[in-house]
């Protein structure tokens, strides 16, 4: 406590103190105190604290922007603990411990304080040299992503990023270079799908956003792996993604859907019927196996969904008829083939395979002795195949993609600006137009929230009218007299 020199009363003026050195306390006053009292009570030379950093105000603990900066002890920056201390010469230091454990920071700060108390100047921290290039990180990151379902998609985005940043060191990638890439990328034309094809429209904002999102995740892993400092990660995270407007409302009428089905080839027809009646994504359809189709209980289980969650879809009469027309391919186990004698002729081997297939299916069939081997092989190939529901009838293997055949069918049906994913929109749109509630539609589509499903809300017939019709007042409120 200090007594005012200009006061004759017995009241005392409480003066707050701040610690600016190892053991020195100096008063921290407010500008409203009278200059006389200030001159009498304070050592103005000791009130101010000289610092070397031009961004720090003379008042210890404040920055030029008015923000408080840590001046003692330990603190957390991101996931890493930092320490700050005064050296022997009274200079403030801020230093990363490089550890995510608070105990490591406590120990390091205690050691430094011990050295300072003994007059030993703390050694300057060694600066780690970061020399990893973007290409080096891309290789390491792709190895990390190999088990993920969208590995091929990520690999394509990273290949695009490598064209610009491949040879650059990660620490040399600045915010300006990232924003320049973002702007220039949206002025580039889309890559032609086939050789000799005319380039299409410009790259969409959503495409660039996915590429930058991949880059940000790469930098996050790089910081965790110790390939970059946290400052480089903060720079990457500062890039703001462009607003997207990719919502499509294209869907087919009942007549258009019928025309499309009739225009499809034999293999594609079942795929389109399945998509129109389930709303499944193309990847979910192509990866569907027989073990997830329960014809007895009438449901399909989608186990390999986009969001990683399993959902069940009921089989309606249209799907039931479609499944009856699909030839289920039966695989032949290796031990069944090994049971056939090695001395058997080719014709006897084929007959043996067919005999085993017939046993599996519970049917009996006689192969004429004079039947050609080509015909017999064709019969065998109709049954020996993959566990997938939808297979290419020409190769007997699962479809990898149906983009070309689907485009051909759309042209034959007279449909324009329509892609396979729009079959999913058609499924949802017709459900809503027939009065199915949004929650049920969301569950059938596999949406985690109603946000994506609400795009179809405007199709609900009279939903706003029904909402206000539930209000039935016994006594109608009278209009106020004006």
N, C-alpha and C positions, 0 to 999 in steps of 0.2 A: 504494500500500500504506500502511496505517496501523497503528501499534503500539498495543496496548492500554495505557492509562495505569495499570491496576491489575495488570498482569502483570509479573513480574520475570524471566521466561524470555526467550529469544531468538526464540521462535516468533512468526510473524506471522499476523494475522487478516485474511483477504481479505474486503473489503466490496464488494458489487456496487453499481454506480451506475446511475442512469437520467437521461436528458436531459429536462429539463422546459422549457427555454427555448432561445433562439437559440444560446447557447454555454455555459450554466450546467449543471454536472453536480452532482447531489445524491445522497447514498447512499440505497439502498433496503434497509432492515434487516428482520429478522424479529423477531417479538414475543418469541422465546425468548432474545434477547440481554439480558444483565443490565442493569438500569436504570443502574447505575454506569457501565458501559461505554458505554451509550447517551448518558448526559449528558456523558461525557468526549470522545467521538469525534464526535458529530454536532451540527450546528446545527439544533435542532428547529424553529426558525422557517422554515428553508429546506427542511426535510424535506417539509412539507405544501405542496400547490399549490392556491391558491384558484381556483375556477372559478365562473362565473356560472350554469351549468346545474345546477339542483337534482338532476337525475338522475345527475350524475357524482359519484363519491366523491372525497374529498380526495386519495386515492392516485391519482396521475395514471395514466390508462390503464385504469381499472376503472370499471364502472358499478354502480349500486345492485343490479342483479340478478347481479353477479359476472361479467358478460360483458365481454370486452375490446373496447374501441372504438378505432378508428384515430385516432392522434394526430399523425401526420406523413406526408407523401408523398401518393401517389395510390392509389386502390383502385377496385374494380369493384362496382357495384350494379346487378344485372340485366345489361343490355347497355351501360350508360352509365358512363363514367369520372367519378369524383369526386376532389376534392382537399381536403386539410385543412392548415391553416397557422395560425401565430400572428401577430396583427397587431402594430402598434407598441406598443399598450398591453398586450400579453401575453394578449389574449383569443383563444381558440381558435375557428376557423371551419371549418365543413364546407360545401362548395359543389359543386354539380353543374356539370360543364363542358358538358353538353348534347351531348357527342360520344361516338361509339363508337370513336374512335381514341385509342390511348394516347399517341401523339405530340402530339396537341392538349393532352392533360392535362399532359404534361411541360412543354410550352412555356408554358402558362398559369401553372403553379406556379412556374416559373423567373422569370417576369416579376413575380409577386407577391413572391417572396422578394427580388428585386432592389430593389423599392420599399420593402419593410420595412427592408432593410439601410441604405437611404438616408434612413430616417425618414419615408417617405411612407406615409400610411394608405391601404390598399387600398380602392377604391370598392366600396360594397355592390352585390351583383349585382341587376340589374333583375328584378323579379318579373313573369313572363309572366301575362297575364290570359287565363284560359280561359273562353270564353263559349259554346262549342258546346252546343246542346241535343241531347237524344236523338233528336228528329225529324230534325235536321240530319245527325247521324251515320247515321241509318237510310237516308236518301236516298243519301248517299255510299257506304255499305256495300253497298246493293243494286245500285248501278252496278258496283261491284267484283265482285259475285257473279253478274252476268248470264250469263257464259259457263259457269257451273257447272250440272251436271245437275239438282241439287236446288234450283234457284233458286226455283221456285214454292213449295216446302215452306218454305224459309227465309223467303220473303216473308210467308207466312201467320203464321209464328211471330213475326216482327218486328212485324207489324201488331198482334198480341196484346200484345206488350210496349209498343208505342207508346200503347196505351190507358191505361197506368199511368204510364209515364215520359216520354211524348212531349214535354211542355213543360218538363221539368226540365233544368237544366244538368247536364252529365256529372259535374262536380266536386261537385255537390250530392247525387248518388246515394250513399247511405251503406249500410253493411252491414245496418243495421237495416231500411232500406226494402226491400232485396233479400230479406231473410229474411221480412219481412212479406208481400211479394208471393208468395213461395214457399208460405207457409202458407195464405194466403187463396185462392190459385189452386186448391188441391186441395180446397177446399170448394165450388167453383162447379160447377154441372151442365154436362154436355157440351152444346155447341151443337146444336140440332135440325138434322138434315140437310135437312128439307123444311119449308116454311112450314106452320104449323098442326099439325106433329107434336109429340107429347109429348116434353119433355126427358128425356134418358136418365140414366145414372149420372153420378157425379162425375168430374171430370177426373182422369186417372190420374197417378201419380207420374212415369212415364216421359215423359208429355207435358210436364210442368213442367220436368223435367230437360233435355229437348231445347231448351226455350225459354231456360233459363238458360245452357246451353252456347252457344247462339247469341249471347246477351248477352256472355258472356265473350270470345268470338271478336271481337265488335264492339269491345270495349274494348281488346283486344290490337292490333287494327288502328288504333284511335284513338291509342294511345300511339305506335305506329310512325309515324303521320302527324303527330304533334306536336299533337294536339287535346286531350290530357290529360296531366297529370304521371304519373310511374310510381307515385305513391302511390295515385291513383285506380284504376289497374290492379290493384294489390295488394289493394285492398278488394274489387273484383269477384271476384278469384280466391279469396277467403276463403270464399265461399258453398259450403257442402257440399251435394252432391246427395243426394236422397232414395234410399234403397235401393229397387230395383225388383223386381217379381215378375211379369213378363209372360210367362213361359214357358207355352206351350200344348202339350198332349199330345193334342189332338183329331185323330183321323184316322178314315177310313172303312174299314169292312170291305169285302170283295169284293162282297157283295150290295148294300151301300149305294152303292158306287161305280157299279155297274151301274144301279141305280135312278136315280141322279143323271144319268148320261149319257142315259138314255132320257127323262128329263124336260126335257132342254135343247132350246131352239129350234135350228133348222138352223145358224145362224152360231155359236152358243155351244157347240154339241156338239163341234166340232173343237177349240175352245180348251180344253175340259175334258179331252178325250182326250189332247191334247198335254201338259197340265199333269200329269196322272196318270202319264204315261210318261216325263217328263223331269225333273220336280221344279223346273222353272224358275219364277222369280218372275213376277208378272203384268206388270210393266214390261218384262221381258225377252221375254215372249211377244208383247205388243202391238207391240213395236218390231222384231220379227224380220222380216228381208227375205229375198227369194229368193236373193240373192247369198251368203247364209250357210247355205243349205241345199244340201248336196251329196248328191243322190239317187244318183248314180253310185257313189260310194265309201261311202255309207251313214252320214253323220254330219252333225250340226248344230253350227255354231260360234256360241257366245254371245259377241258382241264388246262389247255394251253392258251389262255386268254392274254390279251395285251396288258392288263393290269395285274396279272398274276393270280387272280382269284377264280375259283371254280363256280360255274353256274349251270343250272339245268334248264332245258327247254323241252316242252311237251311236243310230242309228235302228233300233228293234226292229220286228218284223213288224206289230204293231198300228199303229205310226206310218206304216210304208210303205203300208199300205192306206189310211190316212187321207189321206196326201198325194196319192194317186192320185185321190181324190174331190174335191180342191180345184181349182177353176177358176183357173188362173194368169192373171192379168190382164196383157195386153200393152199397153204404152204406145205411142202413135203419136208419132213425132218430128215437130217443127214443119216440117222441110223436106219430109216426106212429104205433109203437108197442103197445103203451098205448091205442090206439083206439080199439084194439081187445078186446072183452068182456072177463072178467076173467073166465066166465063159459064155454068158448069155450074149446072143446077137443083139444088134441095135433094135431090131423089131421086138425081140423078147423083152429087152430093157424097157422100151416104151410101154409095152403091154403091162409089165410089172408095175410101172409108175401109175398107169391108169387104174389098175386093179386096187392099188393102195388108196388112191383118191376116192374111188367108188366106195371102198370100205369106210372111209372117213365120212362121206356124205350119206351112207346107208342106202346106196342104189346099186343096181346090177345092170351091167352093160356088156354086150358082146361086140368085140372088134372083129370085123370080117378078116379072114386070113389074107385076102388079096387087096386089102385097103392100102393105099399109098402111104408111105412114111410121112409125106408132107401133111396129109389130112390128119394123121394121128398126132403129129407134133402140134398142129393147130388146136386140136382138142385139148392136149395137155396144157398148152400155154393159156387156154381159157380158164384154167383152174389153179395152176401154180402161179403165185404172185406175191403181192405185198399185203400187209395188214391194213392198209389205208382204204377208206371207203371209196374215194374217187380216184380212179386210175385212168391213164391214157389207154384207150382201147387198141391203139396201134403198137404201143411198146409194152403194155402190161405193167408199167411202173406209175408211181404217183405223179400228179401234175406238179411242176415247179412254178408255172405261171400260166395264165390264160389270157393275157393282155391282147395278144394278136387275134386269137380266135374270137374273143369277146368284141373287139372292135369290128371285125367282119360281120358278126351277127347284128350289131347295132346299125351298121350301114344298110344291111339287108332289111331291117325293120324300119328304116327311115328315122332313126333316132340320132339327134345331134347333141353335143355337149353332155354326154352321159358316160360315166365310167362305172366300174364294177362296184365301188364303194357306195354308189348312189342306190344300189339295190337295198342296202341297209337303211338308207333314208326312206325308201319306198315302203319297207316293212313298218317302220315306226310311224310314218305319216298316215298310213291307212289304219293302223291301230287307233291312233288319236282321233281320226275322223269318224271312227265307229264307236267313240265314246269310252275307250279304255283309259283309265286314270294314269296320270304321269308317273306315279310311283311304280306301278306294274310295268309300264313301258321301260322305265329306267332299269329295272331288274332284268328284264328280258334282253336289253341291249348290253348289260354289263357295265353301266355307268356307276362310278362310285358316289357321285353326287347328282342332284337334279339340275345342276347348272347346264350341262350339255343337253339334257332331255328337254329343257324348257324352250329350246328353239322351235319345237313342234307345237307349243301351246296355242299358237294362233289358229291352228287347224281344228281345235276342239269345237264341235258344233254347239253354239249357244252357251258356252261355259260361263261367260260373264252374265248372261241373262239368268241362267239357273242360280248363280250365286246370289243375286239380289232377290230372286223370287222366294227364297227361304224366309224372308222377312214378311210376316203376316201380322200386322197390327190389329188388335181387337178394336181399339178406338183410334181412328185415323187422326193424327195431330192436326189441329186447326192452324191455319195460316195466321200469322201475327197481323194485327191491324196496323196498317201504316199510318 
